Amino acid sequence: MGLLSGIIKAGVAKRVIDEGRKPANQAKAKQLFQQMQAKRGGGAARPPR
């Protein structure tokens, strides 16, 4: 079962990377990131606890 789980995880990771390389998806991700920063007040990321 461990081998099958690893293969599935690798397939999902490849799909995420492939989708992230598409220019349309990069623009969406950049826009989402900017919205998230605006909601937080535009400051730097929170320091770790």
Secondary structure, 3 states (H helix, E strand, C coil): CHHHHHHHHHHHHHHHHHHHCCHHHHHHHHHHHHHHHHHCCCCCCCCCC
